[in-house]
Amino acid sequence: MSSDWNSPKWKTADPPVSPRKGRKTYDISEESPNSGTKCVRCNHTIEKGQQRVGIQCKRDIGRVSYKPWMPRYYHTDCISKSCKRKLVFKKENPRKKVKVGDVANTTSSGNRRYLLTATKSAQLRKDLRLMRSLLAEAHHIPLDEEYKVFPNKSLDQIVDRLPTNLEDLKTCWGIKEKRARYYGQQILQIVSKYLDQKTLDNPQATPAQKEEQSSDDEVEFVKELSVEEIVSNRIRELKASGQLIVL
């Protein structure tokens, strides 16, 4: 690329464009914020609000305080299509911030972990791991191969998404028809122990408010089956029906 600011190459429809590799200064495509610039090619003013293209030009300057790269502006019609294809624009990847008011509109496949406190999320994870260990033992699966029951990634997504039905559960990674058929109801039964009606009715409650509700939740929690009982009942049902458990 020519670094000569006054080179005739800049006054053509195909001005020089810096190579894409190693770019730190990017070309510009925007609406002109004012009428203070002129098109390098036609020398006419680029009016305020008019679309313009800024092609970065490297200047040979002796002063360190000056910017070595400066854009040279053009009307979009004053440069060729081949030149436009060479331009390099910065790719914006903004992180979407989820507002508290938008949380209730999360889809079934979205993250619903906000419904639980950190303590309850950790306990749910322990219960799911215990369930997996008990099932692996029933299948005579070694401890280091428990992932065959359901992988860690599936476990993580169950904790994050907190499914309330089989369709929600199937959106979790690795939980397809077979796993959902054999263990879906048991997974949902464990998750439901943490999704009390107060939490579902008030999904925007703060962690402190959710902790205040925990006193009522504990009474219901004691009445429900333990993880061991849930798993043993399921194994008993499968054996009684004569179904082979093949993962």
BAMI-103250 format. One record per residue (C-alpha): residue number from 1; residue in one letter; x, y, z. Coordinates in steps of 0.25 Angstrom, whole numbers, padded with zeros to 4 digits. Layout:
<pts>
+-----+------+-------+-------+-------+
|  nr | rest |     X |     Y |     Z |
+-----+------+-------+-------+-------+
| NUM |    A |     X |     Y |     Z |
...
+-----+------+-------+-------+-------+
</pts>
This chain:
<pts>
+-----+------+-------+-------+-------+
|  nr | rest |     X |     Y |     Z |
+-----+------+-------+-------+-------+
|   1 |    M |  0000 |  0000 |  0000 |
|   2 |    S |  0005 |  0014 | -0003 |
|   3 |    S |  0008 |  0022 |  0009 |
|   4 |    D |  0009 |  0035 |  0000 |
|   5 |    W | -0003 |  0044 |  0005 |
|   6 |    N | -0003 |  0052 | -0008 |
|   7 |    S | -0001 |  0040 | -0018 |
|   8 |    P | -0010 |  0040 | -0030 |
|   9 |    K | -0014 |  0026 | -0027 |
|  10 |    W | -0024 |  0032 | -0016 |
|  11 |    K | -0031 |  0040 | -0026 |
|  12 |    T | -0036 |  0028 | -0034 |
|  13 |    A | -0048 |  0019 | -0033 |
|  14 |    D | -0039 |  0008 | -0028 |
|  15 |    P | -0030 |  0014 | -0017 |
|  16 |    P | -0020 |  0005 | -0010 |
|  17 |    V | -0025 | -0003 |  0002 |
|  18 |    S | -0017 | -0008 |  0013 |
|  19 |    P | -0015 | -0023 |  0014 |
|  20 |    R | -0025 | -0031 |  0023 |
|  21 |    K | -0014 | -0038 |  0030 |
|  22 |    G | -0009 | -0032 |  0043 |
|  23 |    R | -0019 | -0021 |  0043 |
|  24 |    K | -0020 | -0012 |  0055 |
|  25 |    T | -0026 |  0000 |  0048 |
|  26 |    Y | -0039 | -0002 |  0041 |
|  27 |    D | -0046 |  0004 |  0030 |
|  28 |    I | -0059 |  0012 |  0032 |
|  29 |    S | -0073 |  0012 |  0026 |
|  30 |    E | -0083 |  0022 |  0033 |
|  31 |    E | -0092 |  0033 |  0031 |
|  32 |    S | -0084 |  0046 |  0031 |
|  33 |    P | -0086 |  0053 |  0045 |
|  34 |    N | -0084 |  0067 |  0038 |
|  35 |    S | -0081 |  0074 |  0025 |
|  36 |    G | -0066 |  0076 |  0028 |
|  37 |    T | -0060 |  0066 |  0019 |
|  38 |    K | -0058 |  0065 |  0004 |
|  39 |    C | -0058 |  0053 | -0005 |
|  40 |    V | -0043 |  0050 | -0009 |
|  41 |    R | -0047 |  0046 | -0023 |
|  42 |    C | -0058 |  0056 | -0027 |
|  43 |    N | -0054 |  0067 | -0017 |
|  44 |    H | -0068 |  0070 | -0014 |
|  45 |    T | -0073 |  0072 |  0000 |
|  46 |    I | -0079 |  0059 |  0007 |
|  47 |    E | -0092 |  0065 |  0013 |
|  48 |    K | -0096 |  0062 |  0027 |
|  49 |    G | -0104 |  0049 |  0028 |
|  50 |    Q | -0098 |  0045 |  0014 |
|  51 |    Q | -0092 |  0031 |  0014 |
|  52 |    R | -0077 |  0031 |  0013 |
|  53 |    V | -0065 |  0021 |  0013 |
|  54 |    G | -0052 |  0024 |  0020 |
|  55 |    I | -0040 |  0016 |  0015 |
|  56 |    Q | -0028 |  0016 |  0025 |
|  57 |    C | -0016 |  0023 |  0019 |
|  58 |    K | -0002 |  0021 |  0025 |
|  59 |    R |  0006 |  0034 |  0026 |
|  60 |    D |  0021 |  0037 |  0025 |
|  61 |    I |  0022 |  0046 |  0037 |
|  62 |    G |  0034 |  0050 |  0046 |
|  63 |    R |  0026 |  0054 |  0058 |
|  64 |    V |  0023 |  0043 |  0068 |
|  65 |    S |  0011 |  0051 |  0073 |
|  66 |    Y |  0003 |  0050 |  0060 |
|  67 |    K | -0005 |  0038 |  0056 |
|  68 |    P |  0002 |  0029 |  0046 |
|  69 |    W | -0011 |  0025 |  0040 |
|  70 |    M | -0023 |  0034 |  0036 |
|  71 |    P | -0035 |  0031 |  0028 |
|  72 |    R | -0037 |  0037 |  0014 |
|  73 |    Y | -0052 |  0039 |  0011 |
|  74 |    Y | -0060 |  0036 | -0001 |
|  75 |    H | -0074 |  0036 | -0006 |
|  76 |    T | -0079 |  0021 | -0007 |
|  77 |    D | -0081 |  0024 | -0022 |
|  78 |    C | -0067 |  0029 | -0024 |
|  79 |    I | -0060 |  0016 | -0022 |
|  80 |    S | -0061 |  0003 | -0029 |
|  81 |    K | -0068 | -0010 | -0025 |
|  82 |    S | -0055 | -0017 | -0025 |
|  83 |    C | -0049 | -0007 | -0015 |
|  84 |    K | -0061 | -0008 | -0006 |
|  85 |    R | -0059 | -0023 | -0006 |
|  86 |    K | -0044 | -0021 | -0001 |
|  87 |    L | -0049 | -0012 |  0011 |
|  88 |    V | -0046 | -0017 |  0025 |
|  89 |    F | -0057 | -0013 |  0036 |
|  90 |    K | -0056 | -0017 |  0050 |
|  91 |    K | -0065 | -0028 |  0055 |
|  92 |    E | -0073 | -0024 |  0067 |
|  93 |    N | -0077 | -0035 |  0076 |
|  94 |    P | -0084 | -0028 |  0088 |
|  95 |    R | -0088 | -0037 |  0100 |
|  96 |    K | -0103 | -0036 |  0102 |
|  97 |    K | -0107 | -0032 |  0116 |
|  98 |    V | -0119 | -0038 |  0121 |
|  99 |    K | -0128 | -0029 |  0129 |
| 100 |    V | -0135 | -0033 |  0141 |
| 101 |    G | -0148 | -0030 |  0134 |
| 102 |    D | -0145 | -0038 |  0122 |
| 103 |    V | -0142 | -0051 |  0130 |
| 104 |    A | -0156 | -0056 |  0131 |
| 105 |    N | -0157 | -0056 |  0116 |
| 106 |    T | -0145 | -0066 |  0115 |
| 107 |    T | -0149 | -0078 |  0106 |
| 108 |    S | -0150 | -0092 |  0110 |
| 109 |    S | -0136 | -0095 |  0104 |
| 110 |    G | -0130 | -0082 |  0111 |
| 111 |    N | -0123 | -0081 |  0124 |
| 112 |    R | -0132 | -0081 |  0136 |
| 113 |    R | -0121 | -0083 |  0146 |
| 114 |    Y | -0125 | -0069 |  0152 |
| 115 |    L | -0137 | -0076 |  0158 |
| 116 |    L | -0128 | -0083 |  0169 |
| 117 |    T | -0118 | -0078 |  0179 |
| 118 |    A | -0104 | -0082 |  0178 |
| 119 |    T | -0106 | -0092 |  0189 |
| 120 |    K | -0118 | -0098 |  0183 |
| 121 |    S | -0111 | -0099 |  0169 |
| 122 |    A | -0099 | -0106 |  0176 |
| 123 |    Q | -0108 | -0116 |  0183 |
| 124 |    L | -0116 | -0119 |  0171 |
| 125 |    R | -0103 | -0122 |  0164 |
| 126 |    K | -0099 | -0132 |  0175 |
| 127 |    D | -0112 | -0139 |  0174 |
| 128 |    L | -0111 | -0141 |  0159 |
| 129 |    R | -0097 | -0146 |  0161 |
| 130 |    L | -0102 | -0156 |  0172 |
| 131 |    M | -0113 | -0160 |  0163 |
| 132 |    R | -0103 | -0163 |  0152 |
| 133 |    S | -0094 | -0171 |  0161 |
| 134 |    L | -0105 | -0180 |  0166 |
| 135 |    L | -0110 | -0182 |  0152 |
| 136 |    A | -0096 | -0186 |  0147 |
| 137 |    E | -0095 | -0195 |  0159 |
| 138 |    A | -0108 | -0202 |  0155 |
| 139 |    H | -0102 | -0204 |  0141 |
| 140 |    H | -0089 | -0209 |  0146 |
| 141 |    I | -0082 | -0197 |  0140 |
| 142 |    P | -0068 | -0193 |  0145 |
| 143 |    L | -0067 | -0180 |  0153 |
| 144 |    D | -0058 | -0174 |  0143 |
| 145 |    E | -0069 | -0176 |  0132 |
| 146 |    E | -0081 | -0170 |  0139 |
| 147 |    Y | -0082 | -0161 |  0127 |
| 148 |    K | -0089 | -0172 |  0119 |
| 149 |    V | -0101 | -0170 |  0128 |
| 150 |    F | -0101 | -0155 |  0124 |
| 151 |    P | -0089 | -0146 |  0121 |
| 152 |    N | -0084 | -0135 |  0130 |
| 153 |    K | -0089 | -0125 |  0119 |
| 154 |    S | -0103 | -0130 |  0120 |
| 155 |    L | -0102 | -0129 |  0135 |
| 156 |    D | -0098 | -0115 |  0134 |
| 157 |    Q | -0109 | -0111 |  0124 |
| 158 |    I | -0119 | -0117 |  0133 |
| 159 |    V | -0115 | -0109 |  0145 |
| 160 |    D | -0115 | -0096 |  0136 |
| 161 |    R | -0128 | -0099 |  0129 |
| 162 |    L | -0136 | -0105 |  0140 |
| 163 |    P | -0145 | -0113 |  0131 |
| 164 |    T | -0160 | -0115 |  0135 |
| 165 |    N | -0164 | -0125 |  0125 |
| 166 |    L | -0158 | -0135 |  0115 |
| 167 |    E | -0158 | -0125 |  0103 |
| 168 |    D | -0150 | -0115 |  0111 |
| 169 |    L | -0141 | -0127 |  0116 |
| 170 |    K | -0138 | -0131 |  0102 |
| 171 |    T | -0133 | -0118 |  0098 |
| 172 |    C | -0121 | -0121 |  0108 |
| 173 |    W | -0109 | -0126 |  0101 |
| 174 |    G | -0108 | -0141 |  0100 |
| 175 |    I | -0122 | -0143 |  0105 |
| 176 |    K | -0129 | -0150 |  0094 |
| 177 |    E | -0141 | -0160 |  0093 |
| 178 |    K | -0134 | -0172 |  0099 |
| 179 |    R | -0128 | -0164 |  0112 |
| 180 |    A | -0141 | -0156 |  0113 |
| 181 |    R | -0149 | -0169 |  0112 |
| 182 |    Y | -0141 | -0177 |  0123 |
| 183 |    Y | -0138 | -0166 |  0132 |
| 184 |    G | -0145 | -0153 |  0128 |
| 185 |    Q | -0156 | -0154 |  0139 |
| 186 |    Q | -0146 | -0156 |  0150 |
| 187 |    I | -0137 | -0144 |  0146 |
| 188 |    L | -0150 | -0135 |  0145 |
| 189 |    Q | -0154 | -0141 |  0159 |
| 190 |    I | -0141 | -0137 |  0165 |
| 191 |    V | -0141 | -0123 |  0158 |
| 192 |    S | -0155 | -0120 |  0163 |
| 193 |    K | -0151 | -0122 |  0177 |
| 194 |    Y | -0143 | -0108 |  0175 |
| 195 |    L | -0154 | -0101 |  0166 |
| 196 |    D | -0164 | -0098 |  0177 |
| 197 |    Q | -0177 | -0091 |  0173 |
| 198 |    K | -0172 | -0078 |  0180 |
| 199 |    T | -0159 | -0078 |  0171 |
| 200 |    L | -0167 | -0080 |  0159 |
| 201 |    D | -0178 | -0069 |  0162 |
| 202 |    N | -0167 | -0059 |  0166 |
| 203 |    P | -0155 | -0062 |  0156 |
| 204 |    Q | -0149 | -0048 |  0159 |
| 205 |    A | -0148 | -0050 |  0174 |
| 206 |    T | -0134 | -0046 |  0179 |
| 207 |    P | -0125 | -0057 |  0185 |
| 208 |    A | -0128 | -0051 |  0199 |
| 209 |    Q | -0143 | -0052 |  0196 |
| 210 |    K | -0141 | -0067 |  0191 |
| 211 |    E | -0134 | -0070 |  0204 |
| 212 |    E | -0145 | -0065 |  0212 |
| 213 |    Q | -0154 | -0074 |  0205 |
| 214 |    S | -0146 | -0086 |  0208 |
| 215 |    S | -0152 | -0089 |  0221 |
| 216 |    D | -0165 | -0093 |  0215 |
| 217 |    D | -0158 | -0100 |  0204 |
| 218 |    E | -0151 | -0109 |  0214 |
| 219 |    V | -0164 | -0115 |  0220 |
| 220 |    E | -0168 | -0119 |  0206 |
| 221 |    F | -0154 | -0125 |  0203 |
| 222 |    V | -0154 | -0134 |  0214 |
| 223 |    K | -0168 | -0140 |  0210 |
| 224 |    E | -0162 | -0143 |  0196 |
| 225 |    L | -0154 | -0155 |  0192 |
| 226 |    S | -0139 | -0155 |  0193 |
| 227 |    V | -0130 | -0157 |  0181 |
| 228 |    E | -0127 | -0172 |  0185 |
| 229 |    E | -0142 | -0175 |  0186 |
| 230 |    I | -0145 | -0168 |  0173 |
| 231 |    V | -0134 | -0177 |  0166 |
| 232 |    S | -0137 | -0190 |  0173 |
| 233 |    N | -0152 | -0188 |  0169 |
| 234 |    R | -0148 | -0186 |  0155 |
| 235 |    I | -0139 | -0198 |  0154 |
| 236 |    R | -0150 | -0207 |  0161 |
| 237 |    E | -0160 | -0202 |  0150 |
| 238 |    L | -0150 | -0205 |  0139 |
| 239 |    K | -0147 | -0219 |  0144 |
| 240 |    A | -0162 | -0222 |  0147 |
| 241 |    S | -0165 | -0218 |  0132 |
| 242 |    G | -0154 | -0227 |  0127 |
| 243 |    Q | -0148 | -0215 |  0119 |
| 244 |    L | -0133 | -0216 |  0116 |
| 245 |    I | -0126 | -0203 |  0120 |
| 246 |    V | -0116 | -0200 |  0108 |
| 247 |    L | -0109 | -0187 |  0108 |
+-----+------+-------+-------+-------+
</pts>
